[in-house]
């Protein structure tokens, strides 16, 4: 838990607390304006507490993500990939795509004919 008391995390905690109470204060301010007769403020009265809740949800999500990252095993950048990577040339990719889609093969043959005509 010491990681959540570093200067960076203390700043995040402070920002979350300040935003939470500021958004609640804005909601209260809009509530007072709405009671004074400003009809538009009724919407903002309920909107600002939602923003305050969003701050708390995101703050909790950041903490959970940090804890999950700490539990994950370290990744070795020099380790071989688990699945062998197949490197294909452009021609091989086209042949595979044409084998799956006969319309694509017909279209590519037409383009090849047009290109040959243009070269003449």
N, CA, C and O atoms as a GROMACS GRO file, in nm:
protein
  480
    1UNK      N    1   0.080  -0.120   0.000
    1UNK     CA    2   0.000   0.000   0.000
    1UNK      C    3   0.085   0.127   0.000
    1UNK      O    4   0.033   0.238  -0.016
    2UNK      N    5   0.214   0.110   0.018
    2UNK     CA    6   0.300   0.229   0.019
    2UNK      C    7   0.300   0.299  -0.116
    2UNK      O    8   0.323   0.420  -0.125
    3UNK      N    9   0.274   0.221  -0.223
    3UNK     CA   10   0.278   0.281  -0.357
    3UNK      C   11   0.171   0.390  -0.374
    3UNK      O   12   0.186   0.477  -0.460
    4UNK      N   13   0.064   0.385  -0.294
    4UNK     CA   14  -0.042   0.485  -0.305
    4UNK      C   15  -0.013   0.610  -0.224
    4UNK      O   16  -0.096   0.702  -0.218
    5UNK      N   17   0.104   0.616  -0.161
    5UNK     CA   18   0.144   0.734  -0.086
    5UNK      C   19   0.267   0.800  -0.145
    5UNK      O   20   0.337   0.874  -0.077
    6UNK      N   21   0.293   0.772  -0.273
    6UNK     CA   22   0.401   0.841  -0.344
    6UNK      C   23   0.351   0.980  -0.383
    6UNK      O   24   0.230   1.004  -0.382
    7UNK      N   25   0.441   1.071  -0.418
    7UNK     CA   26   0.396   1.206  -0.455
    7UNK      C   27   0.295   1.207  -0.570
    7UNK      O   28   0.200   1.286  -0.569
    8UNK      N   29   0.314   1.120  -0.669
    8UNK     CA   30   0.220   1.117  -0.781
    8UNK      C   31   0.081   1.074  -0.737
    8UNK      O   32  -0.019   1.134  -0.776
    9UNK      N   33   0.076   0.968  -0.656
    9UNK     CA   34  -0.054   0.919  -0.609
    9UNK      C   35  -0.117   1.016  -0.510
    9UNK      O   36  -0.239   1.031  -0.510
   10UNK      N   37  -0.037   1.081  -0.427
   10UNK     CA   38  -0.094   1.181  -0.335
   10UNK      C   39  -0.159   1.295  -0.414
   10UNK      O   40  -0.263   1.348  -0.374
   11UNK      N   41  -0.097   1.332  -0.528
   11UNK     CA   42  -0.157   1.434  -0.614
   11UNK      C   43  -0.289   1.386  -0.673
   11UNK      O   44  -0.385   1.463  -0.681
   12UNK      N   45  -0.294   1.260  -0.715
   12UNK     CA   46  -0.419   1.206  -0.770
   12UNK      C   47  -0.527   1.204  -0.662
   12UNK      O   48  -0.642   1.240  -0.688
   13UNK      N   49  -0.491   1.161  -0.540
   13UNK     CA   50  -0.588   1.159  -0.431
   13UNK      C   51  -0.640   1.300  -0.404
   13UNK      O   52  -0.761   1.320  -0.386
   14UNK      N   53  -0.550   1.396  -0.401
   14UNK     CA   54  -0.589   1.534  -0.373
   14UNK      C   55  -0.682   1.587  -0.482
   14UNK      O   56  -0.784   1.650  -0.452
   15UNK      N   57  -0.647   1.562  -0.607
   15UNK     CA   58  -0.732   1.609  -0.718
   15UNK      C   59  -0.869   1.544  -0.710
   15UNK      O   60  -0.970   1.611  -0.732
   16UNK      N   61  -0.875   1.414  -0.680
   16UNK     CA   62  -1.003   1.345  -0.671
   16UNK      C   63  -1.089   1.403  -0.560
   16UNK      O   64  -1.209   1.424  -0.578
   17UNK      N   65  -1.030   1.430  -0.446
   17UNK     CA   66  -1.105   1.484  -0.332
   17UNK      C   67  -1.155   1.624  -0.364
   17UNK      O   68  -1.271   1.656  -0.340
   18UNK      N   69  -1.068   1.708  -0.419
   18UNK     CA   70  -1.106   1.846  -0.452
   18UNK      C   71  -1.218   1.847  -0.556
   18UNK      O   72  -1.316   1.920  -0.541
   19UNK      N   73  -1.204   1.766  -0.661
   19UNK     CA   74  -1.307   1.763  -0.764
   19UNK      C   75  -1.439   1.711  -0.709
   19UNK      O   76  -1.546   1.764  -0.741
   20UNK      N   77  -1.433   1.607  -0.626
   20UNK     CA   78  -1.555   1.550  -0.570
   20UNK      C   79  -1.634   1.656  -0.493
   20UNK      O   80  -1.754   1.674  -0.516
   21UNK      N   81  -1.567   1.725  -0.401
   21UNK     CA   82  -1.638   1.824  -0.320
   21UNK      C   83  -1.675   1.948  -0.401
   21UNK      O   84  -1.778   2.011  -0.375
   22UNK      N   85  -1.592   1.985  -0.500
   22UNK     CA   86  -1.627   2.099  -0.585
   22UNK      C   87  -1.752   2.068  -0.667
   22UNK      O   88  -1.839   2.154  -0.681
   23UNK      N   89  -1.760   1.948  -0.722
   23UNK     CA   90  -1.878   1.912  -0.802
   23UNK      C   91  -2.003   1.906  -0.715
   23UNK      O   92  -2.110   1.946  -0.760
   24UNK      N   93  -1.991   1.857  -0.593
   24UNK     CA   94  -2.106   1.858  -0.503
   24UNK      C   95  -2.147   2.002  -0.468
   24UNK      O   96  -2.266   2.032  -0.459
   25UNK      N   97  -2.048   2.089  -0.450
   25UNK     CA   98  -2.078   2.229  -0.421
   25UNK      C   99  -2.146   2.296  -0.540
   25UNK      O  100  -2.239   2.374  -0.522
   26UNK      N  101  -2.101   2.265  -0.661
   26UNK     CA  102  -2.167   2.319  -0.780
   26UNK      C  103  -2.312   2.271  -0.788
   26UNK      O  104  -2.401   2.347  -0.825
   27UNK      N  105  -2.334   2.146  -0.754
   27UNK     CA  106  -2.470   2.094  -0.753
   27UNK      C  107  -2.558   2.165  -0.652
   27UNK      O  108  -2.674   2.196  -0.681
   28UNK      N  109  -2.502   2.192  -0.534
   28UNK     CA  110  -2.578   2.265  -0.432
   28UNK      C  111  -2.607   2.407  -0.478
   28UNK      O  112  -2.717   2.459  -0.457
   29UNK      N  113  -2.509   2.470  -0.541
   29UNK     CA  114  -2.526   2.606  -0.593
   29UNK      C  115  -2.638   2.608  -0.698
   29UNK      O  116  -2.722   2.698  -0.698
   30UNK      N  117  -2.640   2.509  -0.787
   30UNK     CA  118  -2.744   2.503  -0.888
   30UNK      C  119  -2.880   2.475  -0.825
   30UNK      O  120  -2.982   2.525  -0.873
   31UNK      N  121  -2.883   2.397  -0.718
   31UNK     CA  122  -3.008   2.370  -0.647
   31UNK      C  123  -3.065   2.499  -0.589
   31UNK      O  124  -3.185   2.525  -0.597
   32UNK      N  125  -2.977   2.580  -0.530
   32UNK     CA  126  -3.023   2.709  -0.475
   32UNK      C  127  -3.074   2.800  -0.585
   32UNK      O  128  -3.174   2.870  -0.567
   33UNK      N  129  -3.006   2.801  -0.699
   33UNK     CA  130  -3.052   2.883  -0.811
   33UNK      C  131  -3.186   2.833  -0.864
   33UNK      O  132  -3.273   2.912  -0.901
   34UNK      N  133  -3.204   2.700  -0.868
   34UNK     CA  134  -3.329   2.642  -0.916
   34UNK      C  135  -3.444   2.678  -0.823
   34UNK      O  136  -3.555   2.706  -0.870
   35UNK      N  137  -3.420   2.679  -0.694
   35UNK     CA  138  -3.525   2.717  -0.599
   35UNK      C  139  -3.559   2.865  -0.610
   35UNK      O  140  -3.670   2.907  -0.575
   36UNK      N  141  -3.463   2.944  -0.658
   36UNK     CA  142  -3.488   3.087  -0.674
   36UNK      C  143  -3.565   3.117  -0.801
   36UNK      O  144  -3.601   3.233  -0.825
   37UNK      N  145  -3.592   3.016  -0.883
   37UNK     CA  146  -3.675   3.038  -1.001
   37UNK      C  147  -3.607   3.011  -1.134
   37UNK      O  148  -3.671   3.024  -1.238
   38UNK      N  149  -3.481   2.975  -1.134
   38UNK     CA  150  -3.411   2.946  -1.259
   38UNK      C  151  -3.440   2.801  -1.297
   38UNK      O  152  -3.382   2.709  -1.239
   39UNK      N  153  -3.528   2.780  -1.393
   39UNK     CA  154  -3.574   2.646  -1.428
   39UNK      C  155  -3.462   2.561  -1.489
   39UNK      O  156  -3.459   2.440  -1.469
   40UNK      N  157  -3.371   2.623  -1.562
   40UNK     CA  158  -3.262   2.548  -1.626
   40UNK      C  159  -3.170   2.486  -1.521
   40UNK      O  160  -3.109   2.382  -1.547
   41UNK      N  161  -3.160   2.545  -1.406
   41UNK     CA  162  -3.070   2.495  -1.302
   41UNK      C  163  -3.114   2.362  -1.245
   41UNK      O  164  -3.033   2.293  -1.183
   42UNK      N  165  -3.240   2.321  -1.264
   42UNK     CA  166  -3.283   2.191  -1.214
   42UNK      C  167  -3.204   2.078  -1.279
   42UNK      O  168  -3.169   1.980  -1.212
   43UNK      N  169  -3.176   2.090  -1.406
   43UNK     CA  170  -3.097   1.987  -1.473
   43UNK      C  171  -2.956   1.980  -1.419
   43UNK      O  172  -2.902   1.872  -1.396
   44UNK      N  173  -2.896   2.096  -1.398
   44UNK     CA  174  -2.760   2.100  -1.345
   44UNK      C  175  -2.755   2.053  -1.201
   44UNK      O  176  -2.652   2.002  -1.156
   45UNK      N  177  -2.864   2.070  -1.128
   45UNK     CA  178  -2.869   2.024  -0.989
   45UNK      C  179  -2.841   1.875  -0.980
   45UNK      O  180  -2.776   1.829  -0.887
   46UNK      N  181  -2.890   1.800  -1.078
   46UNK     CA  182  -2.870   1.656  -1.076
   46UNK      C  183  -2.747   1.614  -1.156
   46UNK      O  184  -2.695   1.504  -1.136
   47UNK      N  185  -2.699   1.700  -1.245
   47UNK     CA  186  -2.584   1.667  -1.328
   47UNK      C  187  -2.454   1.671  -1.249
   47UNK      O  188  -2.370   1.582  -1.264
   48UNK      N  189  -2.435   1.772  -1.165
   48UNK     CA  190  -2.310   1.786  -1.092
   48UNK      C  191  -2.282   1.670  -0.997
   48UNK      O  192  -2.168   1.625  -0.990
   49UNK      N  193  -2.381   1.621  -0.922
   49UNK     CA  194  -2.352   1.502  -0.839
   49UNK      C  195  -2.314   1.379  -0.922
   49UNK      O  196  -2.238   1.294  -0.874
   50UNK      N  197  -2.367   1.367  -1.043
   50UNK     CA  198  -2.326   1.256  -1.130
   50UNK      C  199  -2.178   1.271  -1.164
   50UNK      O  200  -2.104   1.172  -1.164
   51UNK      N  201  -2.134   1.394  -1.193
   51UNK     CA  202  -1.992   1.417  -1.219
   51UNK      C  203  -1.908   1.380  -1.097
   51UNK      O  204  -1.800   1.323  -1.111
   52UNK      N  205  -1.956   1.413  -0.977
   52UNK     CA  206  -1.884   1.379  -0.854
   52UNK      C  207  -1.872   1.227  -0.842
   52UNK      O  208  -1.767   1.176  -0.804
   53UNK      N  209  -1.978   1.157  -0.873
   53UNK     CA  210  -1.974   1.011  -0.869
   53UNK      C  211  -1.877   0.955  -0.971
   53UNK      O  212  -1.808   0.857  -0.944
   54UNK      N  213  -1.871   1.018  -1.088
   54UNK     CA  214  -1.778   0.975  -1.193
   54UNK      C  215  -1.633   0.988  -1.145
   54UNK      O  216  -1.550   0.903  -1.175
   55UNK      N  217  -1.604   1.095  -1.072
   55UNK     CA  218  -1.468   1.113  -1.018
   55UNK      C  219  -1.432   0.997  -0.927
   55UNK      O  220  -1.322   0.943  -0.934
   56UNK      N  221  -1.525   0.959  -0.840
   56UNK     CA  222  -1.499   0.849  -0.746
   56UNK      C  223  -1.481   0.717  -0.822
   56UNK      O  224  -1.391   0.639  -0.791
   57UNK      N  225  -1.566   0.693  -0.921
   57UNK     CA  226  -1.556   0.570  -0.999
   57UNK      C  227  -1.421   0.562  -1.069
   57UNK      O  228  -1.357   0.456  -1.068
   58UNK      N  229  -1.376   0.670  -1.130
   58UNK     CA  230  -1.248   0.670  -1.200
   58UNK      C  231  -1.131   0.657  -1.103
   58UNK      O  232  -1.031   0.592  -1.135
   59UNK      N  233  -1.142   0.718  -0.987
   59UNK     CA  234  -1.037   0.708  -0.885
   59UNK      C  235  -1.023   0.563  -0.840
   59UNK      O  236  -0.911   0.513  -0.829
   60UNK      N  237  -1.135   0.496  -0.815
   60UNK     CA  238  -1.132   0.355  -0.775
   60UNK      C  239  -1.076   0.269  -0.889
   60UNK      O  240  -0.998   0.177  -0.864
   61UNK      N  241  -1.115   0.299  -1.013
   61UNK     CA  242  -1.065   0.223  -1.127
   61UNK      C  243  -0.913   0.236  -1.139
   61UNK      O  244  -0.845   0.138  -1.168
   62UNK      N  245  -0.861   0.356  -1.118
   62UNK     CA  246  -0.715   0.376  -1.126
   62UNK      C  247  -0.644   0.294  -1.018
   62UNK      O  248  -0.540   0.234  -1.044
   63UNK      N  249  -0.700   0.291  -0.899
   63UNK     CA  250  -0.638   0.214  -0.790
   63UNK      C  251  -0.643   0.065  -0.823
   63UNK      O  252  -0.544  -0.006  -0.803
   64UNK      N  253  -0.757   0.016  -0.872
   64UNK     CA  254  -0.769  -0.126  -0.907
   64UNK      C  255  -0.674  -0.163  -1.021
   64UNK      O  256  -0.614  -0.271  -1.018
   65UNK      N  257  -0.660  -0.076  -1.121
   65UNK     CA  258  -0.567  -0.103  -1.230
   65UNK      C  259  -0.424  -0.111  -1.180
   65UNK      O  260  -0.346  -0.194  -1.225
   66UNK      N  261  -0.389  -0.024  -1.087
   66UNK     CA  262  -0.254  -0.026  -1.029
   66UNK      C  263  -0.230  -0.156  -0.952
   66UNK      O  264  -0.122  -0.215  -0.962
   67UNK      N  265  -0.328  -0.199  -0.877
   67UNK     CA  266  -0.314  -0.324  -0.802
   67UNK      C  267  -0.305  -0.444  -0.896
   67UNK      O  268  -0.228  -0.537  -0.872
   68UNK      N  269  -0.383  -0.442  -1.003
   68UNK     CA  270  -0.381  -0.551  -1.100
   68UNK      C  271  -0.246  -0.556  -1.173
   68UNK      O  272  -0.194  -0.664  -1.200
   69UNK      N  273  -0.190  -0.439  -1.205
   69UNK     CA  274  -0.060  -0.435  -1.272
   69UNK      C  275   0.050  -0.487  -1.181
   69UNK      O  276   0.147  -0.548  -1.228
   70UNK      N  277   0.038  -0.464  -1.052
   70UNK     CA  278   0.139  -0.512  -0.957
   70UNK      C  279   0.136  -0.664  -0.944
   70UNK      O  280   0.238  -0.727  -0.919
   71UNK      N  281   0.015  -0.725  -0.961
   71UNK     CA  282   0.002  -0.870  -0.949
   71UNK      C  283   0.044  -0.943  -1.076
   71UNK      O  284   0.078  -1.061  -1.071
   72UNK      N  285   0.042  -0.874  -1.189
   72UNK     CA  286   0.075  -0.938  -1.317
   72UNK      C  287   0.222  -0.978  -1.320
   72UNK      O  288   0.307  -0.903  -1.270
   73UNK      N  289   0.253  -1.094  -1.377
   73UNK     CA  290   0.395  -1.134  -1.386
   73UNK      C  291   0.469  -1.042  -1.483
   73UNK      O  292   0.410  -0.996  -1.580
   74UNK      N  293   0.595  -1.016  -1.457
   74UNK     CA  294   0.670  -0.928  -1.547
   74UNK      C  295   0.686  -0.992  -1.685
   74UNK      O  296   0.700  -1.113  -1.698
   75UNK      N  297   0.682  -0.909  -1.786
   75UNK     CA  298   0.693  -0.956  -1.924
   75UNK      C  299   0.839  -0.946  -1.967
   75UNK      O  300   0.902  -0.842  -1.953
   76UNK      N  301   0.891  -1.056  -2.019
   76UNK     CA  302   1.028  -1.059  -2.068
   76UNK      C  303   1.028  -1.018  -2.214
   76UNK      O  304   0.976  -1.092  -2.298
   77UNK      N  305   1.086  -0.902  -2.249
   77UNK     CA  306   1.083  -0.858  -2.389
   77UNK      C  307   1.166  -0.946  -2.481
   77UNK      O  308   1.146  -0.945  -2.602
   78UNK      N  309   1.260  -1.023  -2.426
   78UNK     CA  310   1.346  -1.108  -2.508
   78UNK      C  311   1.290  -1.248  -2.527
   78UNK      O  312   1.348  -1.329  -2.599
   79UNK      N  313   1.178  -1.277  -2.462
   79UNK     CA  314   1.120  -1.412  -2.472
   79UNK      C  315   1.061  -1.433  -2.611
   79UNK      O  316   1.009  -1.340  -2.674
   80UNK      N  317   1.070  -1.557  -2.657
   80UNK     CA  318   1.013  -1.592  -2.788
   80UNK      C  319   0.861  -1.592  -2.779
   80UNK      O  320   0.805  -1.627  -2.675
   81UNK      N  321   0.794  -1.553  -2.886
   81UNK     CA  322   0.647  -1.554  -2.882
   81UNK      C  323   0.595  -1.697  -2.870
   81UNK      O  324   0.656  -1.791  -2.920
   82UNK      N  325   0.483  -1.712  -2.802
   82UNK     CA  326   0.426  -1.844  -2.780
   82UNK      C  327   0.374  -1.904  -2.911
   82UNK      O  328   0.382  -2.026  -2.931
   83UNK      N  329   0.321  -1.821  -2.998
   83UNK     CA  330   0.269  -1.867  -3.127
   83UNK      C  331   0.367  -1.826  -3.235
   83UNK      O  332   0.404  -1.709  -3.243
   84UNK      N  333   0.410  -1.919  -3.320
   84UNK     CA  334   0.503  -1.880  -3.426
   84UNK      C  335   0.437  -1.782  -3.522
   84UNK      O  336   0.321  -1.797  -3.560
   85UNK      N  337   0.513  -1.682  -3.560
   85UNK     CA  338   0.464  -1.580  -3.650
   85UNK      C  339   0.493  -1.622  -3.794
   85UNK      O  340   0.606  -1.656  -3.826
   86UNK      N  341   0.392  -1.619  -3.878
   86UNK     CA  342   0.407  -1.655  -4.018
   86UNK      C  343   0.420  -1.528  -4.101
   86UNK      O  344   0.329  -1.446  -4.104
   87UNK      N  345   0.532  -1.513  -4.166
   87UNK     CA  346   0.556  -1.395  -4.247
   87UNK      C  347   0.525  -1.430  -4.392
   87UNK      O  348   0.583  -1.524  -4.448
   88UNK      N  349   0.433  -1.354  -4.452
   88UNK     CA  350   0.392  -1.379  -4.590
   88UNK      C  351   0.428  -1.260  -4.676
   88UNK      O  352   0.425  -1.145  -4.631
   89UNK      N  353   0.460  -1.289  -4.800
   89UNK     CA  354   0.483  -1.181  -4.896
   89UNK      C  355   0.349  -1.128  -4.942
   89UNK      O  356   0.244  -1.186  -4.914
   90UNK      N  357   0.354  -1.019  -5.013
   90UNK     CA  358   0.230  -0.958  -5.065
   90UNK      C  359   0.160  -1.053  -5.162
   90UNK      O  360   0.038  -1.065  -5.160
   91UNK      N  361   0.237  -1.118  -5.245
   91UNK     CA  362   0.178  -1.211  -5.342
   91UNK      C  363   0.110  -1.329  -5.271
   91UNK      O  364   0.003  -1.372  -5.313
   92UNK      N  365   0.172  -1.380  -5.164
   92UNK     CA  366   0.112  -1.490  -5.090
   92UNK      C  367  -0.018  -1.446  -5.023
   92UNK      O  368  -0.115  -1.522  -5.020
   93UNK      N  369  -0.020  -1.325  -4.970
   93UNK     CA  370  -0.141  -1.273  -4.907
   93UNK      C  371  -0.254  -1.260  -5.009
   93UNK      O  372  -0.368  -1.294  -4.980
   94UNK      N  373  -0.221  -1.211  -5.128
   94UNK     CA  374  -0.321  -1.196  -5.233
   94UNK      C  375  -0.376  -1.332  -5.274
   94UNK      O  376  -0.497  -1.348  -5.291
   95UNK      N  377  -0.288  -1.431  -5.291
   95UNK     CA  378  -0.334  -1.565  -5.331
   95UNK      C  379  -0.424  -1.626  -5.226
   95UNK      O  380  -0.524  -1.690  -5.260
   96UNK      N  381  -0.392  -1.608  -5.098
   96UNK     CA  382  -0.477  -1.661  -4.992
   96UNK      C  383  -0.613  -1.593  -4.992
   96UNK      O  384  -0.716  -1.658  -4.975
   97UNK      N  385  -0.613  -1.461  -5.010
   97UNK     CA  386  -0.740  -1.387  -5.013
   97UNK      C  387  -0.823  -1.428  -5.133
   97UNK      O  388  -0.946  -1.440  -5.123
   98UNK      N  389  -0.759  -1.448  -5.247
   98UNK     CA  390  -0.832  -1.488  -5.367
   98UNK      C  391  -0.889  -1.629  -5.352
   98UNK      O  392  -0.998  -1.658  -5.402
   99UNK      N  393  -0.817  -1.716  -5.282
   99UNK     CA  394  -0.867  -1.852  -5.262
   99UNK      C  395  -0.994  -1.850  -5.176
   99UNK      O  396  -1.082  -1.935  -5.193
  100UNK      N  397  -1.004  -1.755  -5.086
  100UNK     CA  398  -1.121  -1.745  -4.999
  100UNK      C  399  -1.237  -1.675  -5.069
  100UNK      O  400  -1.353  -1.701  -5.036
  101UNK      N  401  -1.207  -1.586  -5.165
  101UNK     CA  402  -1.312  -1.507  -5.226
  101UNK      C  403  -1.295  -1.508  -5.378
  101UNK      O  404  -1.208  -1.438  -5.430
  102UNK      N  405  -1.376  -1.584  -5.450
  102UNK     CA  406  -1.362  -1.591  -5.596
  102UNK      C  407  -1.392  -1.457  -5.665
  102UNK      O  408  -1.336  -1.429  -5.771
  103UNK      N  409  -1.480  -1.376  -5.608
  103UNK     CA  410  -1.509  -1.245  -5.668
  103UNK      C  411  -1.385  -1.156  -5.665
  103UNK      O  412  -1.359  -1.082  -5.759
  104UNK      N  413  -1.310  -1.164  -5.556
  104UNK     CA  414  -1.187  -1.086  -5.545
  104UNK      C  415  -1.086  -1.133  -5.649
  104UNK      O  416  -1.016  -1.050  -5.708
  105UNK      N  417  -1.078  -1.264  -5.673
  105UNK     CA  418  -0.986  -1.317  -5.773
  105UNK      C  419  -1.023  -1.266  -5.912
  105UNK      O  420  -0.935  -1.227  -5.989
  106UNK      N  421  -1.153  -1.265  -5.944
  106UNK     CA  422  -1.197  -1.214  -6.074
  106UNK      C  423  -1.166  -1.065  -6.088
  106UNK      O  424  -1.125  -1.020  -6.194
  107UNK      N  425  -1.187  -0.990  -5.982
  107UNK     CA  426  -1.159  -0.847  -5.985
  107UNK      C  427  -1.010  -0.822  -6.005
  107UNK      O  428  -0.972  -0.734  -6.082
  108UNK      N  429  -0.926  -0.898  -5.936
  108UNK     CA  430  -0.781  -0.880  -5.951
  108UNK      C  431  -0.734  -0.917  -6.092
  108UNK      O  432  -0.645  -0.851  -6.145
  109UNK      N  433  -0.792  -1.021  -6.152
  109UNK     CA  434  -0.756  -1.055  -6.290
  109UNK      C  435  -0.796  -0.943  -6.385
  109UNK      O  436  -0.721  -0.910  -6.478
  110UNK      N  437  -0.912  -0.884  -6.362
  110UNK     CA  438  -0.956  -0.771  -6.448
  110UNK      C  439  -0.860  -0.654  -6.434
  110UNK      O  440  -0.823  -0.591  -6.533
  111UNK      N  441  -0.820  -0.624  -6.311
  111UNK     CA  442  -0.724  -0.514  -6.291
  111UNK      C  443  -0.591  -0.544  -6.359
  111UNK      O  444  -0.530  -0.454  -6.417
  112UNK      N  445  -0.545  -0.668  -6.353
  112UNK     CA  446  -0.420  -0.707  -6.417
  112UNK      C  447  -0.429  -0.688  -6.569
  112UNK      O  448  -0.334  -0.639  -6.631
  113UNK      N  449  -0.544  -0.726  -6.630
  113UNK     CA  450  -0.564  -0.706  -6.774
  113UNK      C  451  -0.561  -0.558  -6.810
  113UNK      O  452  -0.499  -0.519  -6.908
  114UNK      N  453  -0.630  -0.476  -6.729
  114UNK     CA  454  -0.632  -0.332  -6.757
  114UNK      C  455  -0.491  -0.272  -6.746
  114UNK      O  456  -0.452  -0.188  -6.827
  115UNK      N  457  -0.415  -0.316  -6.646
  115UNK     CA  458  -0.280  -0.266  -6.629
  115UNK      C  459  -0.193  -0.307  -6.748
  115UNK      O  460  -0.110  -0.228  -6.794
  116UNK      N  461  -0.212  -0.430  -6.798
  116UNK     CA  462  -0.134  -0.475  -6.914
  116UNK      C  463  -0.169  -0.395  -7.037
  116UNK      O  464  -0.081  -0.364  -7.118
  117UNK      N  465  -0.295  -0.360  -7.055
  117UNK     CA  466  -0.337  -0.279  -7.169
  117UNK      C  467  -0.277  -0.138  -7.162
  117UNK      O  468  -0.239  -0.082  -7.264
  118UNK      N  469  -0.269  -0.084  -7.044
  118UNK     CA  470  -0.214   0.052  -7.028
  118UNK      C  471  -0.065   0.056  -7.057
  118UNK      O  472  -0.013   0.158  -7.102
  119UNK      N  473   0.005  -0.056  -7.032
  119UNK     CA  474   0.149  -0.058  -7.057
  119UNK      C  475   0.181  -0.059  -7.206
  119UNK      O  476   0.290  -0.017  -7.246
  120UNK      N  477   0.089  -0.107  -7.288
  120UNK     CA  478   0.115  -0.115  -7.432
  120UNK      C  479   0.110   0.015  -7.497
  120UNK      O  480   0.130   0.025  -7.618
   0.00000   0.00000   0.00000
